[in-house]
Amino acid sequence: MDDKMFELLEKIYVEVKGHTEQFKNVENRLDNLESKVDGIENDIKKLSIKIDSELIPNAVATLDGYKDNSEHLTIIDDKIDRLQIDVNSISMKTTYNDTRIIEISKDLKKAK
């Protein structure tokens, strides 16, 4: 029985010894993956910092600019509306005065 146990342990040892190189390869691959993941984490942190420090403030400033422009356009639209009302009023008065001038001219011709 001891011989069988010894043979079994010897087979296990040989088997494990044969796979030692494969374990080292797997360990090296895992180390490479770990360093790549660390690099990706660093890149993500850098991007996050850049987004927080540069892109977000620029986006906020751009939106503020759009808001200001929108407010100015609203003011200009209101002024244009008021001017259009004034132009329409002047047009109506001009038409009325033209009609009156024609009527007066006819009356003057009749009076002569």
C-alpha positions in Angstrom: 0.0 0.0 0.0 2.9 2.4 0.7 4.3 1.7 -2.7 1.0 2.5 -4.3 0.8 5.8 -2.4 4.4 6.6 -3.3 3.7 5.9 -7.0 0.6 8.0 -6.8 2.4 10.9 -5.1 5.2 10.6 -7.6 2.7 10.8 -10.5 1.1 13.8 -9.0 4.6 15.5 -8.5 5.6 14.8 -12.1 2.2 16.0 -13.3 2.5 19.2 -11.2 6.1 19.7 -12.2 5.1 19.4 -15.9 2.5 22.1 -15.4 4.8 24.5 -13.5 5.8 26.2 -16.7 2.2 26.6 -17.8 1.4 28.2 -14.4 4.3 30.6 -14.8 3.0 31.5 -18.3 -0.5 32.1 -16.8 1.0 34.2 -14.0 3.0 36.3 -16.5 -0.1 36.8 -18.6 -2.0 37.9 -15.5 0.8 40.3 -14.5 0.6 41.8 -18.0 -3.1 42.1 -17.8 -2.9 43.7 -14.4 -0.4 46.3 -15.7 -2.6 47.0 -18.7 -5.6 47.4 -16.4 -3.6 49.8 -14.2 -2.7 51.8 -17.3 -6.3 52.0 -18.4 -7.3 53.1 -14.9 -4.7 55.9 -15.0 -6.0 56.9 -18.5 -9.6 57.0 -17.2 -8.5 59.1 -14.2 -6.7 61.6 -16.5 -9.8 61.8 -18.8 -12.0 62.3 -15.8 -9.8 65.2 -14.6 -9.7 66.7 -18.0 -13.5 66.5 -18.3 -14.0 68.1 -14.9 -11.4 70.8 -15.3 -11.7 71.7 -19.0 -14.7 70.3 -20.8 -17.4 71.0 -18.2 -16.4 74.6 -17.6 -16.3 75.2 -21.4 -19.7 73.6 -21.9 -21.1 75.7 -19.1 -19.6 78.9 -20.6 -21.0 77.9 -24.0 -24.4 77.4 -22.6 -24.3 80.7 -20.8 -23.3 82.4 -24.1 -26.3 80.7 -25.8 -28.6 81.9 -23.0 -27.3 85.5 -23.3 -27.7 85.4 -27.1 -31.2 84.0 -26.7 -32.2 86.8 -24.3 -30.7 89.5 -26.7 -32.7 88.0 -29.6 -35.9 88.1 -27.6 -35.3 91.8 -26.9 -34.5 92.5 -30.5 -37.6 90.6 -31.6 -39.7 92.7 -29.2 -38.2 95.9 -30.7 -38.9 94.7 -34.2 -42.5 94.0 -33.3 -42.9 97.5 -31.9 -41.3 99.0 -35.0 -43.6 97.0 -37.3 -46.6 98.3 -35.4 -45.3 101.9 -35.8 -44.7 101.3 -39.6 -48.2 99.9 -40.0 -49.6 103.0 -38.2 -47.6 105.3 -40.4 -48.7 103.4 -43.5 -52.4 103.7 -42.5 -52.0 107.5 -41.9 -50.2 107.9 -45.2 -52.9 106.1 -47.0 -55.6 108.2 -45.3 -53.7 111.4 -46.1 -53.2 110.3 -49.7 -56.9 109.8 -50.0 -57.6 113.1 -48.4 -55.2 114.9 -50.8 -57.0 113.3 -53.7 -60.4 114.3 -52.4 -59.1 117.9 -51.8 -57.6 118.0 -55.3 -60.9 117.0 -56.8 -62.7 119.6 -54.7 -60.3 122.3 -55.9 -60.7 121.3 -59.5 -64.5 121.5 -59.1 -64.2 124.9 -57.4 -62.2 126.3 -60.3 
